[in-house]
Amino acid sequence: MKQCRALVRKLEEISPYFYYLTLEEPYLAQAAQPGQFLYLRVSTGLSPLLRRPFSVAGTSPAAGTVLLLFRRVGAGTDLLSCLQEGDRLDCLGPLGTPFTYYGSEPAVLLAGGVGVAPLLFLGESLLNGGKSVHLFYGAADATALLPVERFLSPGVLIHYITEDGSVGEQGKLPQAFQRALDRGLSPGELFACGPRPLLAVLARENGQWGYPLQVSLEENMACGVGACQGCSVLIQKDGETVYERVCREGPVFHSKEVVW
């Protein structure tokens, strides 16, 4: 972990309210792993006071750059959306526990909404390692989907799912994935990120599917380094129920550990 002054290389609105941000910071580009996040100070003043966490969506160690994806939803992301090329951004990171890949193929990534960000990094990393990767990406409609093919190599098989059928397969993500299993898909491992209700459904359904499943949790954070305990969630370990911090022990957990 390191506090850095990253250089803004590019900021683009890739669809309404959704942005990708390219930062130049060689240490972060070398050190960040899929599943980790950066903690950004979005203002030089006191409002907003707290930093904001953003999952790393990709890196280019050769270029010394880090890619972030975010949705403009409040004061903090409003400020981020106004950055200009050449600005400097106070970054703390990389933080958190990354995904662990145990080597079973194909790897299947299950993403809801902007939760796709850390899975883009993971998918590209696995593909570069010669692994086969499927991405199931769901949202309510076409306007809520990011053009993820822009950030992934062609070898990743992308399955779009929308509830209204405006893009890809119609329905909800868990049911669409079940239909893929019925058609013969045989995953090695599952990795998921998205709204907590979606993750809870995937964890429950995986009780029948029976695959190794890691989830990246999204929680509000205050300190980002484990000191304040504000992002703690209930975890089952060694027969006991304990609190663990999403910013420190997480954000990645095995789904069976989480008390949903």
C-alpha positions as CSV (number, residue, x, y, z in Angstrom):
1,M,0.0,0.0,0.0
2,K,1.2,3.5,-0.9
3,Q,-0.2,7.0,-1.0
4,C,0.3,8.4,-4.5
5,R,-0.4,11.4,-6.6
6,A,-1.6,9.8,-9.8
7,L,-1.7,11.7,-13.1
8,V,-5.1,11.7,-15.0
9,R,-4.3,10.5,-18.5
10,K,-7.9,10.1,-19.8
11,L,-11.5,10.5,-18.6
12,E,-14.3,9.4,-20.9
13,E,-18.0,9.1,-20.5
14,I,-18.6,5.7,-22.2
15,S,-22.4,5.7,-21.7
16,P,-24.7,8.1,-19.8
17,Y,-23.5,8.5,-16.2
18,F,-20.7,5.9,-16.7
19,Y,-17.1,6.8,-17.0
20,Y,-13.7,5.2,-17.4
21,L,-10.7,6.9,-15.9
22,T,-7.1,6.1,-16.8
23,L,-4.5,7.1,-14.2
24,E,-0.7,7.0,-14.6
25,E,1.0,5.8,-11.5
26,P,3.7,3.1,-12.1
27,Y,3.7,1.7,-8.5
28,L,-0.1,1.1,-8.6
29,A,0.1,-0.4,-12.1
30,Q,2.7,-2.9,-11.0
31,A,1.3,-3.7,-7.5
32,A,-2.5,-3.9,-8.1
33,Q,-4.1,-7.4,-8.4
34,P,-7.6,-8.3,-9.5
35,G,-10.1,-7.8,-6.7
36,Q,-8.2,-5.0,-5.0
37,F,-9.3,-1.3,-4.9
38,L,-8.0,2.2,-4.7
39,Y,-9.1,4.8,-2.1
40,L,-9.4,8.2,-3.8
41,R,-9.6,11.7,-2.4
42,V,-11.9,13.3,-4.8
43,S,-11.6,16.9,-3.4
44,T,-8.8,19.1,-2.1
45,G,-11.3,20.6,0.4
46,L,-13.3,19.2,3.3
47,S,-16.4,18.3,1.3
48,P,-16.7,15.4,0.8
49,L,-14.5,14.6,3.7
50,L,-14.0,10.9,3.2
51,R,-12.2,9.1,0.4
52,R,-14.1,6.9,-2.1
53,P,-13.2,3.3,-2.9
54,F,-13.0,2.2,-6.5
55,S,-12.2,-1.3,-7.8
56,V,-9.3,-1.6,-10.2
57,A,-10.7,-2.5,-13.6
58,G,-7.4,-3.1,-15.3
59,T,-3.7,-2.2,-15.4
60,S,-1.0,-1.7,-18.0
61,P,2.3,-2.2,-16.1
62,A,4.3,-1.4,-19.2
63,A,2.6,2.0,-19.6
64,G,2.3,2.5,-15.8
65,T,-1.4,3.0,-16.0
66,V,-4.5,1.9,-14.0
67,L,-8.0,1.8,-15.3
68,L,-11.1,2.6,-13.1
69,L,-14.8,2.5,-14.0
70,F,-17.4,4.4,-12.1
71,R,-21.0,5.6,-12.2
72,R,-21.8,9.2,-11.5
73,V,-24.3,9.0,-8.6
74,G,-23.4,11.5,-6.0
75,A,-21.1,14.4,-4.9
76,G,-17.9,12.3,-4.9
77,T,-18.4,10.9,-8.4
78,D,-19.7,14.2,-9.7
79,L,-16.3,15.7,-8.8
80,L,-14.5,12.8,-10.4
81,S,-16.5,13.2,-13.6
82,C,-15.1,16.8,-13.9
83,L,-11.4,15.8,-13.9
84,Q,-9.2,17.0,-16.7
85,E,-6.2,15.4,-18.4
86,G,-3.1,16.4,-16.4
87,D,-4.9,16.7,-13.1
88,R,-3.4,14.9,-10.1
89,L,-5.5,12.6,-7.9
90,D,-4.6,11.5,-4.4
91,C,-4.7,7.7,-4.3
92,L,-4.2,5.2,-1.5
93,G,-3.7,1.6,-2.6
94,P,-3.8,-1.0,-3.7
95,L,-6.0,-2.1,-0.8
96,G,-7.9,-5.3,0.1
97,T,-7.6,-9.0,-0.6
98,P,-7.5,-10.0,-4.3
99,F,-9.3,-12.9,-5.9
100,T,-7.5,-16.3,-5.7
101,Y,-7.5,-18.5,-8.8
102,Y,-7.1,-22.2,-8.0
103,G,-6.6,-23.3,-11.6
104,S,-9.9,-24.9,-12.6
105,E,-11.2,-24.0,-16.1
106,P,-13.3,-22.4,-17.4
107,A,-13.4,-19.5,-15.1
108,V,-16.9,-18.0,-15.0
109,L,-17.4,-14.3,-14.0
110,L,-20.8,-13.2,-12.9
111,A,-21.3,-9.5,-12.9
112,G,-24.2,-7.2,-12.1
113,G,-24.1,-3.5,-13.1
114,V,-21.0,-1.5,-12.3
115,G,-19.9,-4.5,-10.3
116,V,-18.3,-5.7,-13.5
117,A,-15.2,-3.5,-12.9
118,P,-13.0,-5.9,-10.8
119,L,-14.1,-8.9,-13.0
120,L,-12.8,-7.1,-16.1
121,F,-9.3,-7.1,-14.5
122,L,-9.7,-10.7,-13.4
123,G,-10.9,-11.9,-16.8
124,E,-8.1,-10.2,-18.7
125,S,-5.5,-11.5,-16.3
126,L,-6.8,-15.1,-16.6
127,L,-7.0,-14.8,-20.4
128,N,-3.4,-13.5,-20.6
129,G,-2.5,-16.6,-18.5
130,G,-3.9,-18.9,-21.2
131,K,-7.2,-19.7,-19.3
132,S,-10.7,-19.9,-20.8
133,V,-13.0,-17.3,-19.4
134,H,-16.8,-16.6,-19.6
135,L,-18.4,-13.4,-18.5
136,F,-22.1,-13.3,-17.7
137,Y,-23.0,-9.6,-17.4
138,G,-26.5,-8.6,-16.3
139,A,-28.5,-5.4,-15.8
140,A,-32.1,-4.1,-15.9
141,D,-31.8,-2.8,-19.5
142,A,-29.4,-1.7,-22.2
143,T,-28.8,1.7,-20.6
144,A,-27.4,0.1,-17.5
145,L,-24.8,-2.1,-19.3
146,L,-21.3,-0.9,-20.0
147,P,-19.6,-1.7,-23.3
148,V,-17.3,-4.2,-21.6
149,E,-16.0,-5.6,-25.0
150,R,-13.9,-2.4,-25.1
151,F,-12.0,-3.5,-22.1
152,L,-11.6,-7.2,-22.8
153,S,-9.6,-9.2,-25.3
154,P,-11.8,-11.1,-27.9
155,G,-11.0,-14.4,-26.2
156,V,-13.3,-13.7,-23.3
157,L,-16.8,-15.1,-24.1
158,I,-19.3,-12.4,-23.1
159,H,-22.9,-13.2,-22.3
160,Y,-25.2,-10.2,-21.9
161,I,-28.4,-10.5,-19.9
162,T,-31.1,-7.8,-19.5
163,E,-34.3,-8.1,-17.6
164,D,-36.3,-6.4,-20.5
165,G,-34.4,-8.3,-23.3
166,S,-33.1,-5.1,-24.9
167,V,-29.6,-6.6,-25.1
168,G,-28.6,-10.3,-25.1
169,E,-30.7,-12.9,-23.3
170,Q,-33.8,-11.8,-21.5
171,G,-34.2,-12.5,-17.7
172,K,-32.1,-12.2,-14.6
173,L,-28.5,-13.2,-14.2
174,P,-28.9,-16.3,-12.0
175,Q,-31.6,-17.8,-14.2
176,A,-29.6,-17.1,-17.4
177,F,-26.6,-18.8,-15.8
178,Q,-28.7,-21.8,-14.9
179,R,-29.9,-22.1,-18.5
180,A,-26.2,-22.0,-19.6
181,L,-25.5,-24.9,-17.2
182,D,-28.5,-26.8,-18.6
183,R,-27.1,-26.3,-22.1
184,G,-23.8,-28.0,-21.0
185,L,-21.5,-25.3,-19.6
186,S,-19.3,-26.9,-17.0
187,P,-17.5,-24.2,-15.0
188,G,-14.3,-24.7,-13.0
189,E,-14.7,-21.8,-10.7
190,L,-17.1,-18.9,-10.2
191,F,-16.3,-15.2,-9.4
192,A,-19.0,-12.7,-8.7
193,C,-19.4,-9.0,-8.0
194,G,-22.5,-6.8,-7.9
195,P,-25.3,-5.6,-5.6
196,R,-25.5,-7.6,-2.4
197,P,-29.0,-9.0,-3.1
198,L,-27.6,-10.5,-6.4
199,L,-24.7,-12.0,-4.6
200,A,-26.9,-13.5,-2.0
201,V,-29.1,-15.2,-4.7
202,L,-26.0,-16.5,-6.4
203,A,-24.6,-17.9,-3.1
204,R,-27.9,-19.6,-2.4
205,E,-28.2,-21.1,-5.9
206,N,-24.6,-22.3,-5.7
207,G,-25.7,-24.5,-2.9
208,Q,-27.2,-26.6,-5.7
209,W,-24.6,-25.8,-8.3
210,G,-21.7,-26.7,-6.0
211,Y,-18.9,-24.7,-7.6
212,P,-16.1,-22.8,-5.8
213,L,-17.5,-19.3,-5.7
214,Q,-15.7,-16.1,-4.6
215,V,-17.6,-12.9,-4.2
216,S,-16.4,-9.3,-4.1
217,L,-18.5,-7.3,-1.6
218,E,-19.5,-3.7,-1.9
219,E,-19.8,-1.8,1.4
220,N,-19.6,1.9,2.5
221,M,-16.2,2.7,3.9
222,A,-14.7,5.4,6.1
223,C,-11.0,4.7,6.6
224,G,-10.3,2.0,4.0
225,V,-7.5,0.5,6.0
226,G,-9.3,-1.5,8.7
227,A,-9.0,1.0,11.6
228,C,-12.6,2.2,12.0
229,Q,-14.4,-1.2,11.6
230,G,-17.2,0.6,9.7
231,C,-17.4,-1.8,6.8
232,S,-17.5,-5.0,8.8
233,V,-19.7,-7.9,7.7
234,L,-20.6,-11.2,9.4
235,I,-18.4,-14.1,8.4
236,Q,-18.6,-17.8,9.4
237,K,-15.1,-19.2,10.2
238,D,-14.1,-22.3,12.1
239,G,-17.6,-22.9,13.3
240,E,-17.9,-19.3,14.7
241,T,-19.6,-16.2,13.4
242,V,-17.2,-13.2,13.5
243,Y,-17.0,-9.7,12.0
244,E,-14.4,-9.1,9.3
245,R,-13.6,-5.9,7.4
246,V,-14.5,-5.6,3.7
247,C,-11.6,-3.1,3.3
248,R,-9.0,-5.4,5.0
249,E,-9.9,-9.1,5.0
250,G,-12.1,-8.5,1.9
251,P,-13.5,-7.3,-0.4
252,V,-13.2,-10.8,-1.7
253,F,-14.6,-13.7,0.3
254,H,-15.6,-17.3,-0.4
255,S,-19.4,-17.2,-0.7
256,K,-19.9,-19.9,2.0
257,E,-18.2,-17.7,4.6
258,V,-20.6,-14.8,4.2
259,V,-23.6,-14.6,6.4
260,W,-26.2,-13.4,3.9
